[in-house]
Amino acid sequence: MRIKSFFSVQNNQAWSFLLCFYTLAALIGCSEPKPLPPVQQSFYVFGTQVNIEIVDTPKPLAQQAIIDIEQRFHQFNRDWHAWEKGGILSKINQAIAQQTPIEVPSGVKEFIIKSQQLAAQSDYLFDPGIGQLIDLWGFHSEDWQGPPPSKAQIAAWLKNRPSIIAIHFEGNQLISNNRDVQLDFGGNAKGLALDIAINTLKQSGIRNAIVNIGGDMRIIGQKRPSHAVSQDNTEAWHIGIQSPANPNKPIAWLEISGDESIVTSGSYQRFFEWQGKRYSHIINPNTGTPADAFLSVTVIHRDATTADAAATALMIAGPDNWQAIAKRMGITQAILIDQANQFYITPAMSERLHFIE
């Protein structure tokens, strides 16, 4: 009644003003802004397809960021290609073989030092210094020719056991005391590329996006921006976990939002067959032979370079040793599938997975 008596003393102009005020509030204060349509682009590099999707960003800004990433990826591929000549990696390996120091950019030095740290944490199951062994197996080629290396060839390599640990720096000069060290960053270069791409997006002011390199991804933000999200939690990105038996069919899915990487290593991804036996491209440096205990390993970590290296290391570690290696590398979220289709899942990963019947 007190409110009614208050308004009773107001004139018609006051009522008109209030009506206009609330109408304006409904128009500009209560309506949800519509999100901008996503911008998607695909291109081919690293021997695979790269897909980028950017959400809730003006189209010109998103397109320019994708152009920048594509240019950087092609240059990255030239610089870090394991067997093509002319890039920085080729020049480093040539200098090591000739036992001469080589000056490298600070970014190259930082990546090699980080890879050394990851190798040490993995007990050198992940070791980018084994390029010579990978070449021995014929994986420094687009088309494998065969046959597999002989036991004598593998034994000769194991006797020397080249490793990334044999590299050190004096300033920005890279030096190795073992001429047989040949760097090959196939185990974590895509992870570094993902990190570079996301940093490029962030520097452009982009906050919601996914970068996918042949199934390895780093994701920031949300599938739909928060101001346009309903109550059904559909804002997260839904990511599938591949079936090793049928890579086109997911066995499970999970939600990712914020800033996370999801990386998979699999013996089914790149391999050759010889006399009825399959040989994976993921080589165990301790035996000189392909890892064959697991079919696939999927790892989630904020840093894609770390996730990529860890997925490789866990593939090699096998059922008896993977938990110890995961702990040393700071990996709490992983799913591993062995040859018998048995699953090994960390508790933190188990909480997030939704299996598909």
N, C-alpha and C positions, 0 to 999 in steps of 0.2 A: 504493500500500500504506500510506503514511503517513496518508492521509486515512481509509482504512478503519480503521486502528488507532485513530485519533482518535475516530471514531464508536462504535467498539466499547466504549468506556468510558462511553458515555452511556446513560442509562436510557430506558425507554419514554416517559416524560413529555417528554423532549427531542425524541424522534422525533415525538410528537404535536404539539408546539409548532411544529416545522419544517413539518410537513404543513399545519397551519392557516395558517402564515405564507405559504407559497407559494400556497395556495388563495386567500387573501385578495388577494395580489398579482395573481393572474390575474383576479380579479373587478374590482378597482378600479384596478389599475395598468397593465394591459396592454390592456384593452378600449378601443376608440375611442368617444368620445362621439358620439352621433348628432346631426347638424346639425338645426337647427330648420327647418321647412318655409318656403319663400319666401313673402313677402307681396307680392301684385301688385295694382295699382290703375290705372285709366285714367280720364281726364276730358278735357274739351274746353276749350281756351283758345288764344289766339294764332291763331285760325282753323284749328287743327289738333288732332290727338289727342296727348295727353301720356300716356306709359306709364312707370310707376315700378315697379321690382322691387327688393325689399330681401331680402337673404339672411342666414340665421343670426342672426336678431334676434328677440327676443320679440315676439309679434304686437301687443300693445297699444302698445309703443314704436314699432314700425314704422308702425302705422296712424296714430298721433298725428303722427309726422313727415310722413306723406303729407298729412294734413289741413292741417298748417302750410304745406307747400309749395303746395298747391292755393290756399289763401287768399292767399299771397304772389303767386302767379302771376296771379290775377285782379286783384289790386290793381296789380301791375306792368303788366298789359295796359291798365288804365284810365289809369295815369300816363303810359305811353310810347306810346300809340296815335298813329299818324302823322296821323290826320285827324279823329278824334272829339274833341269839345270837353270841357273840364272837367279833364283831366289836367295834370300838370306840363309835359309837352312842348307841349301846346296853349297854355298860359300863357306859356311861354318864347317860342314863335314869335310870339305876339301882341305881346309886349313888344318883340321885335326889329323887327317890322314898324312899331311905333309909335316906335321909337328911344328907348325908355325902359329904364333898368336894371331888373333883377329879382333879388330875393334868392332863392337856391335852397339846398336842404339840402346838407350836405357830401357825402353819397353821390352826389347828382346831379352836383355839381361834379367829383368824382373820376372818375365815368364819362365825362363830357364831355372832361376832360383826357386820360384814357386813350385815348379815341376820336381825339382830336387827334393824339396820338403815333402811333397806328396809321395814321392818314391820312397823316401825314408819311412814315412808313416805306414806305408803299405808293405814294409819289409822287402821292398824292391820287387814285389810281384808286378806292380806298375813300374816300368822302367823305360823311359824314352831313349835310353842309350843303346838299345838292342836292335838298331836299324839293320845292322849287318846280318843278324839272325833272321829277321823278317825278310830280307832280300834273299837269303839262302833258301827260304821256303817258297820263294817265287811270288811274294805278295807285293813287290815293288813293280807291278805291272797291272795294266787294266785286264789283261787276259792271261790267266795262269797256263803255263806250258807243261809243267811236270817234267820228270817225276819228283817225288819228295826227296829231300836231301838224305844222304846215307847216314848210318849211325856213326861212321868215322868222321864225317863232316860235322855232325852235331857235337861229337865228343871233342873235336879240335876247337870249336867255338867255346864250349863250356870250360875248357882248360884255361882259357884266358878270361872268360866271363866279363866282356866290356860292360860298363855301366855308366849312367849319368853321374854317379858319384865321383867319377874321375875327371870332372870338369870343375875348374875354379876360375875366379876372376881377379884381375889386378886392375882396379879402376873399371873401365869398360872393355878391357881386353880379355877375351875368352881364351883359356889355355887348358889343354888336356895332356896328361902324361901317358895316355893310352891311345895309340894311333888307330886302334880297332874300334873305338867308340864312334858310332854313327847314329846321330840323333834322328828319331822318327816319332813325331808327336801325334800319330794316329789315335793314341789312347786318350788324349784330352784336348786336341786342337779345336774340335767342334765346340767343346765346352767354352773355350776361350772366345771363339767366334760369337757364341750366344751372349756371353758377358759383354763383349764389345758392342753388339747390336743393342742390347738393353740400355747400356750406358749412353749410346747415341740417342735413343728415344728419350731418355730422361733429360738429357741436355737440351733437347728440343722442347721440353715442357710436356711431353706425352706421358700419361700416367696409367693408361689402360691398354694393354697390348699383349700379343703372344707372338713369339718368334719360334718357328719350327724348322729344324734342319734334319730332314730325313727321319722324323719321329722323335728326335731329341729337342726339348723345348725349355725355354725360360719364359715365365709369365709374370706380368705385373698388373696390378689393379684387378678389375672385374670385367666380366663379360658384358654386363650392363652397369652403367654408373649408378652410384648410390641414390641420386636424386630421382631416378626413374624406376626404382626397384619396388616391387610389391612385397608382400609378406611371405612369399613361397620360397625364398632363398635361391632364386634362379639367377642371382647376380654372379655366382662363381663360374669359373670355367670348368667344364666337365671333360676330363681327360681319360681316355681308355688305356688299359694295359693290354698289349698284344699277346695273342696266343702264339707260342713258338711253332706249333703244328700248323696254324693257319693265321699268319700275320695280319690278314685283312679282317679277322674276327676278334674283337676284344674279349678277354676272359673276366675283366673287372673294370670298374671305373671309380674315379674319385674326384672330389671338388678341389680346385686350387684357386686361391685369390691372394692378393697381397704381393709377394715377390718370392717366387720359388722356381727351381729348375727340376725337371724330371727327365732322366737320361737312362737309356737302356743299352746294354751290351748283350749281344747274342751270338751264339755259334751258328745260328741259322741265317745271319745277315750277310756274311761274306765267307765263302768256303770253296773248296774244290773237292772233287772225288777222284780217287785213284784206286783202281782194282777193287771196286766195291766198298771202299772206306772213305768216309767224309773227314776232311781236315779243315778246322776252323782257322781264321786269320788271327785269332787271339792266342799268342804264344806264351808259354810259361818259361820265364828266363832261367828257372832252376833246373828244368829238364830239357830245355831246348825244343820241346814238342808242343803242339796245340793243346790248349785246355779243353777238356771234354767232360768234366763233371756236371756242369750246368748248361742248360740250353739257353737261359736268359737270366739277366740280372737287371732290375730296375731300381734306381736310387733317386731319392728326393733330397735336395739340399738347396739352400739359398744361392750358393755359388756354383755356377754350371761347370767351371773348370774342375772344381773339386768333385762334383757329382760324376763327371765323365771319367776322371782318373779312378775313382772309387769303384764304379761299375766294372771297369776293366780288372782291377785288383781282385774284386770279389768273385768274378768269373773264374779267375785262376786259383783262388784260395781253396775252393771246393767245400764240401759239406762239413768237414772237420775243423776248418780254420777260418771260415768267413766271418764268424761273430767276433773273433779277436781282432781281425783286420778292420772290420767296420768300426769297432770301438776306438782303435788307434787313429782312424781317419775322421772320427767325429760324425759317423753316419748313424743316425737313429731310425731312418725310414728306408726300408728296402724290402723287396720281394724277389726271391730267387726260385727258379724252377729247374729241377734236375732232369736227367734223362728218363727217369721213370714217371715223370709228370708229378712229382712230389713237390709241394710248396714249402718254402722256408720264409717266414715273414716276421719282421721285427714287431714288437708290441705297438709302437707308435704308428707304423704303417697299417697294421691290422685294424686300428681304430677308424681309419679313413676309407678303407676299401669297401666297395659294394660289388660283390660277385654276381656275375650274370649266369643265370641258370641255363 
